[in-house]
Amino acid sequence: MGLAKRSSSASLEAWLQNAWSHRGWWAHATWPLSKVLWWAHCAFEHLACSTSRTFKTTPSSPTRLPVPLVVVGNVFVGGVGKTPIVISLVEHLKANGLQVGVIARGHGSDLKGVHVLNEQSVATQFGDEPVLIQHRTQVPVVVGVDRLRAAQVLLERFPQTEIIVSDDGLQRLKRWADWVVCVFDERGLGNGWTLPAGPLREPWPRKPAGEDQAWVMVSQDPSLDPAQRPHPKPVIALHGKRFVAERRLGLVARNASGQTLELKSLIEPSPRTHLARSPRQAALVAVAGIAKPGQFFDMLSDLGLSLTARLGASDHASAQELMALLHDELANTEKPLTVLCTEKDASKLWSVFPQAWSVALEVRLEPLFLKEFDLAWRHRISSKHGHETH
């Protein structure tokens, strides 16, 4: 039942992504509805803004946070590679000597209120992405549906915080953001229309709600031939200045015990070397419950790995769903089994299958973007304190 439900969900998602790639019958049939929904959203935002101005002196409705806020979000619905960029930004800010904190929604979490993560926090409670960010960056991470309240709790618990990075929240936090990094992937704007006629959460180009400075970031795999990249039909281009975030897989995997494994050791010997193959050579299986599992599998293949099986699940898949996919492979005892997964999936899978090998996704941000970003936060912080920092 669970597998059938997941398969149906994945099929619907794939169908929608294809429908949103061009302006076909679905887009034209739902275009009036998309306009009505966007009008209703704007009306609600206007009411919320008026309420915020009326009660702006209350602690729950500040007009500006006391420290700068960077929002890393997306207009294109679904996964576009946003969280690895958050991690890369946090690590960059830490390298510059800043005390950084992170706020997040915690997708898949049904907890109420606001929660501060620690080393024992698990993805099933707080969401896979916040837990991954906390483990990778070792900075304070606070999770809550109300991200503004999460930011306030972060500052109360960690008053030394100098800058906050929000994982998503582009629409919710736009009145409080100092800087916005809007992330896209190779799909660009799709057909350029808003939900449900297209894949956009808001019209593009977006209109800033305050005085925030915005950058457009395109997350892509540099090893992929441009001619092979998927393009919308017709192509709705991302006009204006944009930067590239190059994503690559790390070359060393690790398991729940902290052991490491060099991926090159999993590359099968070439027949030209005339090396004898072991009859019990390990089967190499990759499993991924992310927005685009195929990209993870392709990146492993690009490293020279020959995968026995590619097991893709829906984004934010649970440990039970991932284990259900692995069931048949684990039942085959004729060959040893090596399982590779993403870091995001490892945060859940390790609780039931600690021998899975997690492969990190590394992101390289464009130097020109980092230069502009550094100038922005340095100016803001030096202006606040009346002197140059770092």
N, C-alpha and C positions, 0 to 999 in steps of 0.2 A: 504493500500500500504506500509506504513512505517513498520507495524508489519510483513508483508510478507517478506519485504526486510531484516529486522533484523533477522527473523527466518532463511532465506536462508543463511545469513552471519554466523550465529551461527552454522548452520549445516555444512557449508564448513569448519569452524574452527575446529569443532569436528572431521570431516573426516581427516583433515590434521594432527591433533594431534595423531590420531590413526595410520595414515600412517607413521608418523615420529617416532613411538614407536618401529619400527622394520625395518629390511632391506628387504622389500617386493618388489612387482613389481614397485610401484611408486618410491621408493628410487633408485632402479637399473636403471630405465628408465631415471631419471633426474640426475643421478650421473655425467655424462659427463658435463651437463650444469652447475652443481654446481662448477665443477673444472674451467670451463671457466670464470664464474662470479667471483670466488675468484682470479683468475689470473688477471682479469681486475681491481678488487679492489686494489690489491697489486701494480699494475702498476700506478694507479691513486695516491695512497698513496706515492709512490716513487717520482712522479712528484711534489706532494704538498710539500713533505719534501725538495726537491731540491729548490723549489721556496721559501720556508721558510728560508732556509740557505742563499739564495741570498739576501733576503730582511729582514734579521734578525734584522737589526737595526731600522726598522720602528716600530712605536708604536703598530701597529695591529698584529705584528708577534714576540712577545717576545719568547726567548728561554726558559725562566723560570719565573714563577710568583714570586713576592717578598715575598709571604707567602706560606706555604705548601698547597697542593691541595690533597684532598681525593676524589677519584672517586668510587662511589658505582654503579655498573652496572651489566649487565648480558650478557652472551654469548647465553643462551637459549632464543629464540625469544618469545615475549609475557610476560605476568605478572608472576613473580616468587616471589613476596613479597619483592621487593626492597625498596619501599618508606617507609614502617614501620621501616626498618633497618636504613635508612637515619635519620629518626626522633629519633630513639634510640641512634644513634651515636652522633647526635647533642646535645641531652639532656645530654649524658655522658660527652661530651667536656665542655658544659656549667657548669656542676657540678664540673668540675676541674678548673673553673675560667677562661676559655678561651673565647675570643670574637669570635664568630662563624658567618660565612655567608654561604648562600646556593645559588647555581646556578642551573637552570633547563631549560629544553627545553620548557615545557608547552604544553603537548600533547593536540591536539584539538584546540589550539589557532591559529588564522590566522593573528595575529598582526605582524607588521613589526618592526624591530629594537629591542631595549632592554628596559625592563620595570622593575621598582622597585615596588614590591608589598607593600600594606599597609592593614589596617584593613578593608577597604571598597572594596578591590579587590575581584572580583567574578570569579568563576570557568569558566563561559561561555566565559570570555575574556582571562584569563590567564592559563587555564587548571586546572583540579581538584586536581592533586597531588601537584603542587607548593602552591596553596591556602591552602590545608590541612597542608602542612609542616609549612607555615607561622602562621596559627592559632594555631597549636599544640606547636610550639617551641618558637614563638615570637622573632625570629632572622631575620635579613635582608635576604630577598629572592629576587633574580633578575632573570628574565625570558628572554630568547632570543634564537633564533635558533643558533646563533653564541655564544656558551657557553664561549669561550675565551674572547670575547668582553664583555659578561655578567660579567665575573670575574673582568675585568678591571673597569667596571662601579661600581661594588660592592665596590672595593677598593677606587675608587674616592669619592663615596658617604659616605662610612663608613671606613675612614682611620684607625680606631682603630681595624679593623678586623685582627685577628691573624692566622686564619686557615679557609679554604674554603672547603665545602663539596659539591660535585656535584651529583645531582640525575640523574643517567644515564650518558651517554657520554663516555662509556668505549672505544668505537672505535674512537670517535672524539677527545678525550683528552689524548690519550695514550702517546703522546710525552711530555705532560706537567704534568702528574700525578706524585706525590711523592709516594702515596700509592693507591693501588687498592683493593677493596673488591668486588670479583666476586660472585654473588648470584645465587644459584640454588634452586630448590625445590625437591619434592619427585620424579620427573621424571628424575632426573639426567641429563645425556647427550642424552637421547632419543636413536636414533640409531647411534649417534656419527658422523653423516655427516652434512655438511653445507647446507644452503638453495640453491635450493629448495628440494634437496634430503633428507635433514634432518632438524632439528630445530635449528641448531647452526649458529650464525652470523659470526663466525670465527672458524678455526680448534682448536681443543683442544688436548693437552695443549697449551694455548695461549703463544705467544712469546712477552715479554715486549719490548716496543719500546725504552725505556731509562733505567734508573736505579731505576724504581719504585719497591717497595716491595709489594707483592701481598698476599692476603689471600683468601681462598675459604670458602664461607659461605653457609650452607644448611638451608633454612627456612622450618620448619616443625611444625606440630601440635603434641605435645608430648602425647596427649591423644589418638591418633590414633594407633591402634594395628599395629605393623610392618608387620604382615602377611596380613593386609588389604590395605597397601599402594600400589599404582600402581607402577609397575616396567616395564621398557622397555623389549621387547622381541627381541633378547637376552639382558640381562642387560649389559650396557656399564658403567662400574664403574667409579666413580670419584676417581682416584688414588691419592695418596699423602695426605698430611696433610690438614685437613679441620675442620671447626668449625660448631657448630649448633646454629641457632637462633630459640628459641622456641617461637611460636606465640600462644597467648591466647586472648580470648575476655574479655574485661572489664566487671565487674559485675554491673555497673551502666550506664544506658543510659541517654541521655539528648536531649531536643528538642531545637528549634530555640530561645525560650524565656529564655533558661538557666535552665529550670526546670529539675529535675533529677528523675529517675525512677529505682528502684532496680529490676533487672531482676528476682530475686527469687520471687518477688511478682506476677509474671506472670505464675508461675508454677501452673498447675491445681492440686487441692487436690486429693490425692490418694483415690480410691474407698474404701480402707480398713478403712479410717477415718470416713466413713459414713456421710460425710458432704454433705449437700444439695447443688446442683449446681444451680446457678441462670439461669433462662431461657434466660436471656439477657447477659449471660457471653460474654465478648468481644472476637471477632474473632482476632486471632493473625496472622498477615501477615508479611512475611519478603521479602524485595525486595533488589536486589543487581545488580549493573552494573559494575562488576569487572571481572578480567580474569577468576576466578574460583568461580562463585557464589555458587556452590554446597558446597564448603568448609565452607563458611559463614553459610549456612543453617545447615550443619551438626554440626558445633560448637555450634550453638544455641540449637540444639536438645540435644547435649551432656551436656548442662547446665540444662536439664530437661524441656525445653520449648516444648510445643506441638503446632506446627505451623499449622494453617488452610490452608495456601497457601504459596508456595515457588515461587517467581517470579524472574527469572533470565534474565538479559539482557547482551548485549555484553559489553566488557570493555570500559570505558569512555562514557557510555550511557548518553544522555542528560536528562535534567529534563522532557522534553516532552515525551521522550521514556519511562522513568520510570513511569510517570503519566498515560500513555497509558496502561501499564501493570496493574496499580492499578484501572483502570476505573471500571471494573466489581465489584471489592470488595467495592469500594466507593459507587457504585450505590445500594448496598444491605444495606438498612437501618433497617433491622430487628434486627441486633445486633450492639452494639458499635464496633468500629474498632481500633485496636492498630497496628501501622505500625512500624516495625523495619528496619533499613537500616545501611549500613556501613558509617563511617565518610567520606569517599571519595564521596559517593553518596549524603550525607547530604549537602555537599558544593554546590550542584546544586539543590537538591530537596527542600531545605528549602525556596528557593525563591518563590515557588509556593505551597508548602505544609509544612508550618512551624511546624505542629503538629507531623511530623514524628520523631521517637526516634532514635537517632544515637548511635550505639554501637561501642566503640573504640576497635581497635586491638592493643594489647600490645605485645611487643617483648622483650624477655630476651636474651641478648648476653652472650655467654659463657665466664666465668671469665678468662680463660686462653687466649682467644683472646684479651680481654680488657687489660690484662697485657702486651701482646706483642705490642698492638697498642699504649698503653701509653708510653712504652719505646721508640717507634719509634718517636712519635711527641715530646716527651720531649727532646730527643737527638737533633732533628732538631732545635727546638726553642732555646734550651740552647746554641747550637753551634752558632746560628745566633747572639744572644745577649751577648754571652761570659760569661753567668752565668746560674746557675740552676734556673728553674722556678717552681713555685707552690710547 
